Amino acid sequence: MKDLKKKAIRLWHVVANSGQCNGCGGVFDNWNGGVCDACKAIGRG
């Protein structure tokens, strides 16, 4: 259970400074989210 808590905290920390693409679900550092350029290029998202 401790490992799970550590993982959740680490995951939250990563998500705190990054954004997730609404199209592909990829997580990118230092980005505010929305739709990534690759998804925009193929019209996804």
N, C-alpha and C positions, 0 to 999 in steps of 0.2 A: 504494500500500500504506500509506503514511503517513496518508493521509486516512481510510482504513478503521480504522486503529488509534485515531485521534483520535475518530472516531465511536463506536467501541466503548467508549472511556473515558468519553465524554460520556454515552452510554446507561447505563453502569454507575452513573455519578454520579446520574443521574435516578432510576434504579431504587433506589438506596441510600436515598433519602428518600421513597419512595412505594410504594404497594401496587398490585397488579394484581387486578382482579376475576376470580374463577373462572368467572363466568357469561358476561360479554361480552368480557372481555380488556382492558377499559379501564384505563388507569393513572391513579391519582389521587395528587396530592402530599400529603405528610404524612398518610398513611393506612397502616394495617398490613396491608391486603389482606383477603381473604375474599370476600364477595359484596356488591356495591354495593346501595344502597337501591332503585335502579330495577329491578335483577334480582330482588331480594327481592319487590318489589311484583307482578311478573308470575310469580313462582314459578320463576325460572331459577336455576341454580347449586345 
